[in-house]
């Protein structure tokens, strides 16, 4: 069990980043991570050794987040993050390209933000992202492709093009 | 994203994400070199991807707050997670608590593999690399099946319309749960079972005696996953049939006297629903 706890511990920074994208505010994000850790430890027997710990924790945290939204009857969204940057201001000049991407990222649909978060930012395998989101792998691939195109268009300064709609197809 | 076919697009995505081995990477690089317009577009996407990866990097570099470390510390010394509400605590071992679900998982494995392989055996385009994935995802999805547990896509009974939205996207049609009130079963919720290649949806019903009834449906192809020992379970009943391009499996505890009648009603319900679309 200690080995599994260590695996969980190693994922805390990733959980904090994912939570920051989900809820925006840093304190609320850590609240969510804390709940996730508590639930994960309580359910530690549910984790299958050999499977991806990060993906398992992301499922728990994502569901905790959406369950909380349901309880509060708020609309389920991935980010609230438009007002709460996931990146601290820092050196504006040094981060200008990053800020452009972040600005464009926030214009994307929730589905596109989520798939890019899991696949491009967190680097999860497509099958892992599919398991977390609950869609087939083909959907993740096509959604990621569309999200990248939409992001590129948004970075290029075409916000209407970049403001993507949730795709309702798969494959 | 770029003007190319799906396969190339997938390979280019893998190239952008740096998910390829050296040989595949060299192959894509050669293609991009020979197609400079595509190469320029891909290079922009690659740079964009690098910027994406950098988003939130400083969060990864932050020290972990004490309150989060204390959760881990408590776990290491064996302190119970006191803040977890009783309702959210993990269930007892599955075999003791939900034999029906264990059997249902076994049957689902069998039917997704065996039944689909049975009626689509000559339509399957084998993709061996997905076999283990399909199996593991179904097992994984099932093992998490419990109303008190977490899994990616689940909808309580009061969100049946939302679930139908998911179904409509995955199955390209609306497929609401049947009304089984005449058998005293009420709809308890539904979920979309993650799978490697085919969406599998589940409707769950319960009656006042805590008896359960599961309805799974899917379309398309899947590899034959033969686990014959799973069909030996004596505690459940299952019926598998096809309506149009939809495959359905109804699973119930063995002591359900209305099982055949329910299956007939479910079949009629979906036959009419599909013919009306």
Interface residues (C-beta under 8 A of the other chain):
Chain A: X2 X5 X8 X9 X12 X13 X14 X16 X17 X20 X21 X30 X33 X34 X35 X37 X38 X39 X41 X42 X43 X44 X45 X46 X48 X51 X59 X60 X62 X63 X64 X86 X87 X88 X90 X97 X98 X100 X101 X102 X105 X116 X119 X120 X121 X123 X125 X127 X130 X131 X132 X133 X134 X135 X136 X137 X138 X141 X144 X145 X146 X148 X149 X151 X152 X155 X168 X169 X170
Chain B: X1 X9 X10 X13 X16 X17 X19 X44 X45 X48 X49 X51 X52 X53 X54 X55 X56 X57 X58 X59 X60 X61 X62 X64 X65 X67 X68 X71 X72 X75 X76 X81 X83 X84 X88 X89 X90 X93 X130 X133 X136 X137 X140 X141 X143 X144 X149 X150 X151 X152 X153 X166 X168 X169 X170 X191 X192 X194 X195 X196 X197 X198 X199
